[in-house]
Amino acid sequence: MTTANFPPELGGDGVTIDDTDSPTTGLGNGGHRLRFMLAMQQFLKVAQWCLNALTAVIGYKNEAATSASNAATSAGAAEAAQLAAEAAAEAAGDAQGTINSRYYGARVTDPTVRPDGSPMQAGDRYFNTVTSREMLYTGTVWANPNIGATDLVNSTDAAKGDALIAQKRQLVSSVATTLHYWHEAQPVNVQAEFGAVLDGVADDTLAYQRALATGRKVYHPKGTANITDTLSFAAEGQVLFGDGKDGQSVISNTTNNKPLFTFSAGTGAVYRRRCGIEQVSFVGNAATTEGVALRGILDDGLTGDADKSCWMREVRIRDVGAGFGLRVSSWSNTFNTVEIWSCNKGLKCGSEFNANSFNGLYISGCTNEGIQSPVGPGVPASNVFINTVVQYCGGTNASIDIQEGYNYNFLGVYLEGNTSPCNLLLAAGSQGCTVTGVMHNLTTGLVGIQVVRSEGKSNRVEGVINLGGTVHSLVYITGTLPTTVVGSLFVAVGTATNGELYDISTRKATVRLDGLESRVGPTVIRSLFNENALEIRRSDTDALQAFWQDGKLYFGPDTTVPVLSRAGGTLSMTYSAGTGTFRAPQFGLGTTGDPIWMKTPGSPEGAITAPPGSLCSRTAGGANTTLYVKESGTGNTGWVAK
């Protein structure tokens, strides 16, 4: 141990400085921060004392020339002063030497020898300007004596992380809760921590890949990341988020045709579940083949599972010139306020596009389909679109083209300026789909466009309104086996050339329910025994006028009224009360050309044409002229009174 003392008799304050870890006198254990300047101050005080002593010696020498009596005293004082000065100088030198040899100052890398070239000793220190840490030589290696946040969350160094935590709280699953969980939950900054430039020019691909490779949340601050390769998540539950989709945080590829972002990469069990993207914009180029993709088993070769239970919020995808802006080939995902602009195609509903939810999907300016559900290895089912906008898009068949799918549900659709033959098509491969609340506005686009067209089974279209332009029809029904429920169709502005509902289907099995009419195609009605299968009631009083029960048609409110029934080949009109009349202006027997029975006030001879065997009751006849029989001929003669 080396000690430097600055006694009061040499000008000091009685301070002692050593190289131990003493909290009051040592330079070790960070003590140099408190006592280095103090040592320098004491050194200067001793030096000043020496200077004063030397000045006094000179004075003494001058006085010796004029006062012999004081010479001896002055000489003694001078000698004492010189000794003190030499002692102070030696002490100061020792202190400075100790500081210089034990503390090396600022360095870039770990030293291998002391500044004077002598071997290093345990306790030596220096400040690393790269890591901004003070380093301590342990006798074998340089180490950081101070515990920092990076030490607490370090899970690879046995001397850090868990080793620094004295007590861990055990969960039910017996998994230790440590600060590692806190570490993993903290986002990484793609710019500050991984060197992304975000100027839209420098290649930030590697920086972004390294940030995602951490498996932690990745924060993209304001700026444009220029990439040249597809980015993907590295872990389940990973999140990419930025400062806004309106040009604040942008990922752009201006170089090649590679997809911008896929939730997973490769084949096999590499799926990514519970991942999300928020407040980020993706920008492609004319050659970009795909914008963002959630991948699946049938379309992408994943095994065991897919990119499911994921989400996207406040995301914009633009300028994907050679493919879809967004492809979803998996299930149970949620999309809120996603925008797709100026792409070749908008949203592709892949083979396993099931149970997905879209709220506020906005698609504009796509060259071809805004939304497409093509025929594929699997049939999409049970997807919900709420408040969807598709405008200024094209398409071979339709701007929203559902070629195949079960139970698609569109709740609130705004259509404007599309140039395809049809705005929204439920093709023959669709079944059980619902379209409710459609507003069409033809400011520009294809004149005579079909607003909604249904070719599939058991589809339902309600609440369609035209607010401008000439359209073909509001709902167009075609195909061989469609059964569609239609209601609430209204042309507020403009014209529907073929009417609000245009049904040219083979079966005409369309049910229209609105203020204009109620029309039903082929229908199966099932009921239990003694239960009314069909009732006819007055609209104003709800009075029952007729009903069908157990194969019988009752003409009244109960079973005591006249009833029409069939038993074998016999059709019977009966009346349970025992009285009543069955009336008709004319009865025919058999088929056309067979005898008939009619009435007339005058003679039928020469007046009524009928086949032989027909009967005529003369209401104004008399004796032998009341009943006539047609005995010959097929014209109006041959009637014989009976």
C-alpha positions as CSV (number, residue, x, y, z in Angstrom):
1,M,0.0,0.0,0.0
2,T,1.3,3.5,-0.9
3,T,0.3,6.5,1.3
4,A,0.8,10.2,0.9
5,N,0.4,12.6,3.9
6,F,0.1,16.3,3.7
7,P,0.9,17.6,7.3
8,P,0.0,21.1,8.4
9,E,3.7,21.9,9.2
10,L,4.4,21.6,5.5
11,G,1.4,23.6,4.4
12,G,-1.1,20.8,4.1
13,D,-4.4,20.2,5.9
14,G,-3.4,16.9,7.6
15,V,-5.0,14.9,4.7
16,T,-3.9,11.3,4.0
17,I,-4.4,9.7,0.5
18,D,-3.7,6.1,-0.2
19,D,-4.4,3.5,-3.0
20,T,-6.7,1.3,-0.9
21,D,-10.5,0.9,-1.1
22,S,-10.9,2.9,2.1
23,P,-14.1,5.0,1.9
24,T,-12.3,8.0,3.5
25,T,-8.8,7.9,2.2
26,G,-8.6,5.5,-0.7
27,L,-8.4,6.1,-4.4
28,G,-9.8,2.6,-5.1
29,N,-13.5,1.6,-5.6
30,G,-14.3,4.9,-7.4
31,G,-12.6,7.0,-4.7
32,H,-10.5,8.7,-7.2
33,R,-13.6,10.7,-8.3
34,L,-13.8,12.2,-4.8
35,R,-10.1,12.4,-3.7
36,F,-8.0,13.0,-6.9
37,M,-8.6,16.7,-6.9
38,L,-8.2,16.8,-3.1
39,A,-4.7,15.3,-3.5
40,M,-3.8,17.8,-6.2
41,Q,-5.1,20.6,-3.9
42,Q,-2.9,19.4,-1.0
43,F,0.1,19.1,-3.4
44,L,-0.4,22.7,-4.5
45,K,-0.7,23.9,-0.8
46,V,2.6,22.1,0.1
47,A,4.3,23.5,-3.0
48,Q,3.1,27.0,-2.1
49,W,4.4,26.5,1.4
50,C,7.8,25.5,-0.1
51,L,7.7,28.6,-2.3
52,N,7.0,30.7,0.7
53,A,9.8,29.0,2.7
54,L,12.3,29.6,-0.1
55,T,11.3,33.3,-0.3
56,A,11.8,33.5,3.4
57,V,15.3,31.9,3.0
58,I,16.2,34.5,0.5
59,G,15.0,37.2,2.9
60,Y,17.0,35.6,5.7
61,K,20.1,35.7,3.6
62,N,19.6,39.4,2.9
63,E,19.1,40.1,6.5
64,A,22.2,38.1,7.4
65,A,24.3,40.6,5.4
66,T,23.1,43.5,7.7
67,S,22.5,41.6,11.0
68,A,25.2,39.2,12.1
69,S,23.4,38.6,15.3
70,N,20.5,37.1,13.4
71,A,22.6,35.2,11.0
72,A,22.7,32.0,13.0
73,T,19.0,32.0,13.5
74,S,18.3,32.8,9.9
75,A,20.7,30.2,8.7
76,G,19.0,27.6,11.0
77,A,15.6,28.7,9.7
78,A,16.8,28.5,6.1
79,E,18.2,25.0,6.7
80,A,14.9,23.9,8.3
81,A,12.9,25.5,5.4
82,Q,15.0,23.8,2.8
83,L,14.6,20.4,4.6
84,A,10.8,21.0,4.7
85,A,10.7,22.0,1.1
86,E,12.6,18.9,0.1
87,A,10.3,16.7,2.2
88,A,7.2,18.4,0.6
89,A,8.6,18.0,-2.8
90,E,9.3,14.4,-2.2
91,A,5.8,13.8,-0.8
92,A,4.2,15.6,-3.7
93,G,6.4,13.6,-6.1
94,D,5.3,10.4,-4.4
95,A,1.7,11.4,-4.6
96,Q,1.9,12.3,-8.3
97,G,3.8,9.2,-9.1
98,T,1.2,7.1,-7.4
99,I,-1.6,8.8,-9.3
100,N,0.2,8.4,-12.6
101,S,1.1,4.8,-12.1
102,R,-2.3,3.6,-10.7
103,Y,-4.7,5.7,-12.8
104,Y,-3.9,5.7,-16.6
105,G,-6.5,8.3,-17.6
106,A,-8.6,8.0,-20.8
107,R,-7.9,5.1,-23.1
108,V,-9.6,3.4,-26.1
109,T,-8.6,-0.2,-25.3
110,D,-7.4,-2.1,-22.3
111,P,-3.8,-1.3,-21.5
112,T,-1.2,-4.0,-21.2
113,V,1.5,-2.1,-19.2
114,R,1.4,1.0,-17.0
115,P,2.0,4.4,-18.6
116,D,5.7,4.3,-17.4
117,G,6.2,0.8,-19.0
118,S,6.2,-1.1,-15.7
119,P,4.0,-4.1,-15.1
120,M,0.3,-3.5,-14.2
121,Q,-0.8,-4.3,-10.7
122,A,-4.2,-5.2,-9.2
123,G,-6.1,-2.0,-8.5
124,D,-4.9,0.0,-11.5
125,R,-7.6,1.9,-13.3
126,Y,-8.4,3.7,-16.6
127,F,-11.5,5.2,-18.3
128,N,-12.6,3.5,-21.5
129,T,-13.9,6.1,-23.9
130,V,-15.7,3.6,-26.2
131,T,-17.9,2.1,-23.5
132,S,-17.8,5.2,-21.3
133,R,-16.9,3.1,-18.2
134,E,-14.2,3.1,-15.7
135,M,-12.2,-0.2,-15.8
136,L,-10.4,-1.9,-12.9
137,Y,-7.4,-4.3,-13.3
138,T,-8.1,-7.4,-11.1
139,G,-4.6,-8.8,-11.4
140,T,-5.6,-10.9,-14.4
141,V,-8.2,-9.0,-16.5
142,W,-9.8,-5.6,-16.8
143,A,-13.3,-5.4,-15.4
144,N,-16.0,-2.8,-14.8
145,P,-16.3,-2.4,-11.0
146,N,-19.6,-0.6,-11.2
147,I,-23.0,-2.3,-11.8
148,G,-25.0,-0.8,-14.7
149,A,-28.3,-1.7,-16.4
150,T,-26.5,-3.6,-19.1
151,D,-24.9,-5.8,-16.4
152,L,-28.2,-6.5,-14.8
153,V,-29.9,-7.8,-18.0
154,N,-26.8,-9.6,-19.3
155,S,-27.9,-13.3,-19.6
156,T,-24.7,-14.7,-21.1
157,D,-22.1,-13.6,-18.5
158,A,-22.1,-15.7,-15.4
159,A,-20.8,-12.8,-13.4
160,K,-23.8,-10.6,-14.4
161,G,-27.5,-10.8,-14.8
162,D,-28.9,-13.5,-12.5
163,A,-25.7,-13.6,-10.5
164,L,-26.3,-10.1,-9.3
165,I,-29.9,-10.8,-8.1
166,A,-29.9,-12.1,-4.6
167,Q,-33.6,-13.1,-4.5
168,K,-36.0,-14.1,-7.2
169,R,-39.8,-14.3,-7.0
170,Q,-41.0,-17.7,-8.0
171,L,-44.2,-18.0,-10.2
172,V,-46.6,-20.9,-10.1
173,S,-44.8,-22.4,-13.0
174,S,-41.5,-22.2,-11.0
175,V,-40.0,-19.9,-13.5
176,A,-37.7,-17.3,-11.9
177,T,-38.8,-13.7,-12.6
178,T,-35.7,-11.7,-13.1
179,L,-34.7,-8.5,-14.8
180,H,-34.1,-10.5,-17.9
181,Y,-37.9,-10.3,-18.6
182,W,-37.7,-6.5,-18.3
183,H,-34.7,-6.6,-20.7
184,E,-36.6,-8.6,-23.3
185,A,-39.6,-6.3,-23.1
186,Q,-37.6,-3.2,-23.8
187,P,-37.6,-2.1,-27.5
188,V,-34.4,-1.6,-29.5
189,N,-33.9,1.5,-31.6
190,V,-32.9,0.6,-35.2
191,Q,-31.1,4.0,-35.5
192,A,-29.5,4.7,-32.1
193,E,-28.5,1.1,-31.3
194,F,-27.9,-0.4,-34.7
195,G,-26.7,2.5,-36.8
196,A,-29.5,2.8,-39.4
197,V,-29.1,6.2,-41.1
198,L,-32.8,6.6,-42.1
199,D,-32.0,9.2,-44.8
200,G,-33.6,7.2,-47.6
201,V,-30.3,6.9,-49.4
202,A,-27.9,4.9,-47.3
203,D,-28.5,1.1,-47.2
204,D,-30.1,0.3,-43.8
205,T,-30.8,-3.4,-44.6
206,L,-28.1,-4.8,-42.3
207,A,-28.9,-2.5,-39.4
208,Y,-32.6,-3.4,-39.7
209,Q,-31.9,-7.1,-39.9
210,R,-29.7,-7.0,-36.8
211,A,-32.3,-5.1,-34.9
212,L,-35.0,-7.7,-35.8
213,A,-32.6,-10.5,-35.0
214,T,-32.7,-9.5,-31.3
215,G,-36.3,-10.9,-31.2
216,R,-37.3,-7.8,-29.2
217,K,-39.6,-4.9,-30.1
218,V,-38.0,-2.7,-32.8
219,Y,-38.6,1.0,-32.8
220,H,-38.2,2.9,-36.1
221,P,-37.9,6.6,-35.3
222,K,-38.8,9.3,-37.9
223,G,-37.0,8.8,-41.2
224,T,-36.8,6.5,-44.2
225,A,-35.0,3.2,-44.1
226,N,-33.7,2.3,-47.5
227,I,-33.6,-1.5,-47.8
228,T,-32.5,-4.0,-50.5
229,D,-33.7,-7.3,-49.0
230,T,-36.9,-8.6,-47.5
231,L,-37.3,-8.0,-43.7
232,S,-38.9,-10.5,-41.4
233,F,-39.6,-11.1,-37.7
234,A,-37.2,-13.3,-35.8
235,A,-39.4,-14.3,-32.9
236,E,-43.0,-14.9,-32.0
237,G,-44.6,-11.9,-30.3
238,Q,-42.2,-9.5,-31.9
239,V,-43.4,-6.0,-32.7
240,L,-42.2,-3.3,-35.2
241,F,-43.5,0.2,-34.5
242,G,-42.7,3.7,-35.6
243,D,-43.8,7.3,-35.3
244,G,-46.5,7.4,-37.9
245,K,-47.7,6.0,-41.3
246,D,-48.0,9.4,-42.9
247,G,-44.4,9.5,-44.0
248,Q,-42.9,9.7,-40.5
249,S,-41.4,6.1,-40.3
250,V,-40.9,4.6,-43.7
251,I,-39.4,1.3,-45.0
252,S,-38.6,1.7,-48.7
253,N,-37.0,-0.5,-51.4
254,T,-36.2,1.4,-54.6
255,T,-33.7,-1.1,-55.9
256,N,-35.1,-4.5,-56.7
257,N,-38.3,-6.6,-56.9
258,K,-38.1,-8.3,-53.5
259,P,-41.0,-8.3,-51.1
260,L,-40.8,-5.6,-48.5
261,F,-41.8,-7.4,-45.3
262,T,-42.9,-11.0,-44.5
263,F,-44.0,-11.9,-41.0
264,S,-42.0,-15.2,-41.3
265,A,-39.3,-16.4,-43.7
266,G,-38.4,-19.8,-45.2
267,T,-40.4,-23.0,-45.0
268,G,-41.1,-25.5,-42.2
269,A,-41.9,-24.6,-38.6
270,V,-40.8,-21.0,-38.9
271,Y,-44.2,-19.4,-38.4
272,R,-44.5,-16.2,-36.4
273,R,-47.5,-15.8,-34.1
274,R,-48.8,-12.8,-32.1
275,C,-46.5,-10.4,-34.0
276,G,-47.6,-6.9,-35.0
277,I,-46.7,-3.8,-37.0
278,E,-47.9,-0.3,-36.0
279,Q,-47.4,3.3,-37.2
280,V,-45.1,2.4,-40.1
281,S,-45.3,3.0,-43.9
282,F,-44.0,0.6,-46.6
283,V,-43.0,1.9,-50.0
284,G,-42.1,-0.3,-53.0
285,N,-41.3,0.4,-56.6
286,A,-42.6,-0.6,-60.1
287,A,-40.9,-4.1,-59.8
288,T,-41.8,-5.0,-56.2
289,T,-43.6,-8.3,-56.2
290,E,-45.2,-8.1,-52.8
291,G,-45.6,-5.6,-50.0
292,V,-46.4,-7.2,-46.7
293,A,-47.3,-10.9,-46.3
294,L,-48.7,-13.0,-43.5
295,R,-47.8,-16.5,-44.6
296,G,-49.5,-19.9,-44.3
297,I,-49.2,-23.6,-44.8
298,L,-50.8,-24.1,-48.2
299,D,-49.5,-21.0,-49.9
300,D,-46.0,-20.8,-48.4
301,G,-44.9,-24.3,-47.2
302,L,-45.0,-23.6,-43.4
303,T,-45.6,-26.7,-41.2
304,G,-47.4,-27.0,-37.9
305,D,-48.9,-23.5,-37.9
306,A,-49.0,-20.2,-39.7
307,D,-48.4,-16.5,-39.1
308,K,-51.6,-16.3,-37.1
309,S,-53.0,-14.1,-34.3
310,C,-51.0,-11.2,-35.6
311,W,-52.1,-7.6,-36.1
312,M,-51.4,-4.4,-38.0
313,R,-52.5,-1.0,-36.9
314,E,-52.1,2.4,-38.6
315,V,-50.0,0.9,-41.5
316,R,-49.7,2.2,-45.1
317,I,-48.5,0.2,-48.1
318,R,-47.7,2.0,-51.3
319,D,-46.3,1.6,-54.8
320,V,-46.1,-2.2,-55.0
321,G,-46.0,-2.2,-58.8
322,A,-45.9,-5.9,-59.6
323,G,-48.1,-7.6,-57.0
324,F,-50.4,-7.3,-54.0
325,G,-49.8,-4.6,-51.4
326,L,-50.9,-7.0,-48.7
327,R,-51.3,-10.8,-48.7
328,V,-52.9,-12.7,-45.9
329,S,-52.7,-16.5,-46.2
330,S,-53.3,-17.3,-42.5
331,W,-56.1,-17.0,-40.0
332,S,-57.2,-15.2,-36.8
333,N,-55.5,-11.9,-37.6
334,T,-56.7,-8.3,-36.9
335,F,-56.2,-5.2,-39.1
336,N,-57.1,-1.7,-38.1
337,T,-56.8,1.4,-40.3
338,V,-54.6,-0.3,-42.9
339,E,-54.2,1.7,-46.1
340,I,-53.1,0.3,-49.5
341,W,-52.2,3.0,-52.2
342,S,-51.3,2.9,-55.8
343,C,-50.3,-0.8,-56.0
344,N,-50.8,-3.3,-58.8
345,K,-53.4,-5.1,-56.6
346,G,-54.6,-4.3,-53.1
347,L,-55.4,-7.2,-50.7
348,K,-55.1,-10.9,-51.6
349,C,-57.1,-13.3,-49.5
350,G,-55.0,-16.5,-49.5
351,S,-55.9,-20.1,-49.3
352,E,-56.2,-20.1,-45.5
353,F,-57.7,-16.7,-45.1
354,N,-60.1,-17.5,-42.3
355,A,-61.5,-15.6,-39.3
356,N,-59.7,-12.4,-40.1
357,S,-61.0,-9.0,-39.1
358,F,-60.5,-5.7,-41.0
359,N,-61.7,-2.4,-39.6
360,G,-61.2,0.8,-41.6
361,L,-59.4,-0.8,-44.6
362,Y,-58.7,1.9,-47.2
363,I,-57.7,0.9,-50.8
364,S,-57.2,3.5,-53.5
365,G,-55.6,3.7,-56.9
366,C,-54.8,0.1,-57.6
367,T,-54.3,-0.8,-61.2
368,N,-56.2,-4.1,-60.8
369,E,-58.4,-5.6,-58.0
370,G,-58.6,-3.8,-54.7
371,I,-59.6,-7.0,-52.9
372,Q,-59.3,-10.5,-54.4
373,S,-60.2,-13.9,-53.1
374,P,-59.2,-16.2,-55.9
375,V,-59.8,-19.9,-56.4
376,G,-57.0,-21.8,-54.5
377,P,-56.1,-24.9,-52.6
378,G,-58.2,-23.8,-49.7
379,V,-61.5,-22.0,-49.4
380,P,-61.5,-18.8,-47.2
381,A,-64.2,-18.5,-44.7
382,S,-65.7,-16.3,-41.9
383,N,-64.0,-13.0,-42.5
384,V,-65.3,-9.6,-41.5
385,F,-64.7,-6.2,-43.3
386,I,-66.1,-3.2,-41.4
387,N,-66.1,0.3,-43.0
388,T,-64.2,-0.6,-46.1
389,V,-63.2,1.9,-48.9
390,V,-62.3,0.7,-52.4
391,Q,-61.9,3.5,-54.9
392,Y,-60.3,4.2,-58.3
393,C,-59.3,0.5,-58.7
394,G,-59.6,-1.8,-61.7
395,G,-60.0,-5.5,-62.1
396,T,-60.9,-8.1,-64.8
397,N,-64.1,-9.1,-63.1
398,A,-64.6,-6.7,-60.2
399,S,-62.7,-4.3,-58.0
400,I,-63.8,-6.5,-55.0
401,D,-63.6,-9.9,-56.5
402,I,-64.7,-12.8,-54.3
403,Q,-64.3,-15.8,-56.6
404,E,-64.4,-18.3,-53.8
405,G,-65.2,-18.1,-50.1
406,Y,-67.8,-18.9,-47.4
407,N,-69.4,-16.3,-45.1
408,Y,-67.6,-13.2,-46.2
409,N,-69.2,-10.2,-44.3
410,F,-68.9,-6.7,-45.6
411,L,-70.5,-4.2,-43.2
412,G,-70.3,-0.7,-44.6
413,V,-68.6,-0.4,-48.0
414,Y,-67.8,2.9,-49.9
415,L,-67.2,2.5,-53.7
416,E,-66.1,5.3,-55.9
417,G,-64.6,5.7,-59.4
418,N,-63.8,2.1,-60.0
419,T,-63.2,1.0,-63.6
420,S,-64.0,-2.7,-63.5
421,P,-67.2,-4.2,-64.9
422,C,-68.5,-4.7,-61.3
423,N,-67.7,-3.0,-58.0
424,L,-68.3,-6.0,-55.7
425,L,-68.7,-9.5,-57.1
426,L,-69.8,-12.6,-55.1
427,A,-69.0,-15.2,-57.8
428,A,-70.4,-18.7,-58.1
429,G,-67.8,-20.0,-55.6
430,S,-69.2,-17.8,-52.9
431,Q,-71.7,-19.0,-50.3
432,G,-73.4,-17.5,-47.3
433,C,-71.9,-14.1,-47.8
434,T,-73.4,-10.8,-46.5
435,V,-73.0,-7.3,-48.0
436,T,-74.8,-4.6,-45.9
437,G,-74.6,-0.9,-46.3
438,V,-73.1,-0.1,-49.7
439,M,-72.7,3.5,-50.9
440,H,-71.7,4.0,-54.6
441,N,-70.5,7.3,-56.0
442,L,-69.6,7.4,-59.7
443,T,-67.7,10.7,-59.9
444,T,-65.4,9.1,-62.5
445,G,-64.9,5.5,-63.5
446,L,-66.9,3.0,-65.7
447,V,-70.4,4.2,-66.7
448,G,-72.9,1.4,-66.5
449,I,-71.0,-0.5,-63.8
450,Q,-72.7,-3.1,-61.7
451,V,-72.7,-2.1,-58.0
452,V,-73.1,-5.6,-56.5
453,R,-73.3,-8.8,-58.4
454,S,-74.2,-12.2,-56.8
455,E,-73.8,-15.5,-58.5
456,G,-73.4,-17.8,-55.4
457,K,-75.7,-19.6,-53.0
458,S,-77.4,-18.1,-49.9
459,N,-75.9,-14.7,-50.2
460,R,-77.5,-11.5,-48.8
461,V,-77.3,-7.9,-50.1
462,E,-79.0,-5.1,-48.3
463,G,-78.9,-1.4,-48.1
464,V,-77.4,-0.4,-51.5
465,I,-77.6,3.3,-52.5
466,N,-76.3,5.1,-55.6
467,L,-75.3,8.7,-55.0
468,G,-74.1,9.6,-58.5
469,G,-73.7,8.5,-62.1
470,T,-75.3,5.9,-64.3
471,V,-75.0,2.3,-63.2
472,H,-76.2,-0.9,-64.7
473,S,-78.1,-1.9,-61.6
474,L,-77.7,-1.8,-57.8
475,V,-77.9,-5.6,-57.4
476,Y,-77.3,-7.9,-60.4
477,I,-78.3,-11.6,-59.9
478,T,-77.1,-14.2,-62.4
479,G,-75.9,-17.8,-62.6
480,T,-77.6,-21.1,-62.4
481,L,-78.0,-21.8,-58.7
482,P,-78.1,-18.4,-56.8
483,T,-80.3,-17.9,-53.9
484,T,-80.0,-14.3,-52.7
485,V,-81.9,-12.2,-50.2
486,V,-82.0,-8.5,-51.3
487,G,-83.5,-5.5,-49.6
488,S,-83.4,-1.7,-49.2
489,L,-82.2,-0.6,-52.7
490,F,-82.3,3.1,-53.5
491,V,-81.1,5.3,-56.4
492,A,-80.8,8.7,-54.6
493,V,-78.8,10.4,-57.4
494,G,-78.2,9.1,-60.9
495,T,-79.8,6.3,-62.8
496,A,-79.9,2.5,-62.7
497,T,-80.4,1.5,-66.4
498,N,-81.7,-2.0,-65.6
499,G,-83.5,-1.1,-62.4
500,E,-82.4,-1.5,-58.8
501,L,-82.7,-5.3,-58.9
502,Y,-81.7,-7.1,-62.1
503,D,-82.3,-10.9,-61.9
504,I,-81.5,-13.0,-64.9
505,S,-80.6,-16.1,-62.9
506,T,-81.8,-19.5,-64.0
507,R,-83.9,-20.2,-60.9
508,K,-85.0,-16.6,-60.1
509,A,-84.6,-17.7,-56.4
510,T,-84.2,-14.2,-55.1
511,V,-86.0,-12.9,-52.0
512,R,-86.6,-9.2,-52.1
513,L,-87.7,-7.6,-48.9
514,D,-88.3,-3.8,-49.0
515,G,-91.0,-1.2,-49.5
516,L,-91.5,-2.0,-53.2
517,E,-92.2,-5.8,-53.1
518,S,-91.7,-9.0,-51.3
519,R,-90.7,-11.7,-53.8
520,V,-89.7,-15.3,-53.0
521,G,-88.3,-18.0,-55.3
522,P,-88.4,-21.7,-54.7
523,T,-88.9,-22.2,-51.0
524,V,-89.1,-25.2,-48.6
525,I,-91.4,-24.7,-45.6
526,R,-91.2,-27.2,-42.8
527,S,-93.5,-27.5,-39.8
528,L,-94.5,-29.9,-37.0
529,F,-97.9,-31.7,-36.7
530,N,-100.8,-29.3,-35.9
531,E,-98.5,-26.4,-36.5
532,N,-99.2,-23.7,-39.1
533,A,-96.6,-23.9,-41.8
534,L,-97.8,-20.7,-43.6
535,E,-100.1,-17.9,-42.4
536,I,-101.7,-15.0,-44.3
537,R,-102.6,-12.0,-42.2
538,R,-103.9,-8.5,-42.7
539,S,-101.2,-5.8,-42.3
540,D,-103.4,-3.4,-40.4
541,T,-105.2,-5.7,-37.9
542,D,-103.0,-8.8,-38.0
543,A,-106.2,-10.8,-38.5
544,L,-105.5,-14.4,-39.7
545,Q,-107.2,-14.8,-43.1
546,A,-105.8,-18.2,-44.2
547,F,-103.3,-20.7,-43.2
548,W,-101.6,-24.0,-44.3
549,Q,-101.5,-26.9,-41.8
550,D,-100.8,-30.6,-42.2
551,G,-101.2,-30.5,-46.0
552,K,-104.6,-28.6,-45.8
553,L,-105.4,-25.0,-46.8
554,Y,-107.8,-23.3,-44.4
555,F,-109.7,-20.3,-45.7
556,G,-110.2,-18.5,-42.5
557,P,-108.9,-17.9,-38.9
558,D,-109.4,-21.5,-37.6
559,T,-110.2,-25.1,-38.6
560,T,-114.0,-24.6,-38.8
561,V,-113.7,-22.7,-42.1
562,P,-113.7,-24.2,-45.6
563,V,-110.7,-26.3,-46.3
564,L,-109.0,-27.6,-49.4
565,S,-107.3,-31.0,-49.0
566,R,-106.1,-33.9,-51.0
567,A,-106.5,-37.7,-50.4
568,G,-104.8,-39.8,-53.0
569,G,-105.9,-38.6,-56.4
570,T,-108.9,-36.7,-55.0
571,L,-109.0,-33.0,-54.2
572,S,-111.7,-32.2,-51.7
573,M,-113.3,-29.0,-50.6
574,T,-115.0,-29.5,-47.2
575,Y,-116.6,-27.4,-44.5
576,S,-116.5,-28.6,-41.0
577,A,-119.6,-26.6,-40.0
578,G,-121.7,-28.7,-42.5
579,T,-123.0,-25.9,-44.5
580,G,-121.4,-23.6,-47.1
581,T,-121.0,-23.2,-50.8
582,F,-118.1,-23.7,-53.1
583,R,-118.4,-21.2,-56.0
584,A,-116.5,-20.7,-59.3
585,P,-117.6,-19.2,-62.6
586,Q,-116.6,-22.3,-64.5
587,F,-115.4,-25.9,-63.8
588,G,-113.4,-28.0,-66.2
589,L,-112.9,-31.7,-66.2
590,G,-109.7,-33.4,-67.2
591,T,-107.5,-31.4,-69.5
592,T,-107.9,-29.0,-72.3
593,G,-110.6,-30.2,-74.7
594,D,-112.5,-32.1,-72.1
595,P,-116.1,-31.2,-70.9
596,I,-116.7,-28.1,-68.8
597,W,-119.6,-26.8,-66.7
598,M,-120.6,-23.1,-66.8
599,K,-123.6,-20.7,-66.4
600,T,-125.3,-18.2,-68.7
601,P,-128.6,-16.2,-68.5
602,G,-129.6,-17.1,-72.1
603,S,-129.5,-20.1,-74.3
604,P,-126.0,-21.4,-75.0
605,E,-127.0,-22.5,-78.5
606,G,-125.2,-20.5,-81.0
607,A,-123.5,-18.5,-78.2
608,I,-121.1,-20.7,-76.2
609,T,-118.3,-22.8,-77.7
610,A,-117.6,-26.0,-75.8
611,P,-116.6,-29.7,-76.3
612,P,-119.2,-32.4,-76.3
613,G,-120.4,-33.5,-72.9
614,S,-120.3,-30.0,-71.4
615,L,-123.1,-28.7,-69.3
616,C,-124.6,-25.2,-69.1
617,S,-126.9,-23.9,-66.4
618,R,-129.3,-21.2,-67.8
619,T,-130.1,-18.8,-64.9
620,A,-133.1,-17.2,-66.8
621,G,-134.5,-20.5,-68.2
622,G,-137.9,-22.1,-67.6
623,A,-139.4,-25.6,-67.8
624,N,-137.1,-27.8,-69.9
625,T,-134.8,-24.9,-70.7
626,T,-132.8,-24.6,-67.5
627,L,-130.1,-27.2,-68.1
628,Y,-128.4,-27.7,-71.5
629,V,-126.1,-30.6,-72.6
630,K,-123.6,-30.3,-75.5
631,E,-124.4,-33.4,-77.4
632,S,-122.5,-32.8,-80.7
633,G,-119.9,-30.7,-82.4
634,T,-117.0,-28.6,-81.0
635,G,-118.4,-25.2,-82.0
636,N,-121.2,-23.2,-80.4
637,T,-124.0,-25.4,-81.7
638,G,-125.2,-28.8,-80.6
639,W,-126.7,-27.7,-77.3
640,V,-129.8,-29.6,-76.3
641,A,-132.2,-28.4,-73.5
642,K,-133.2,-31.0,-70.9
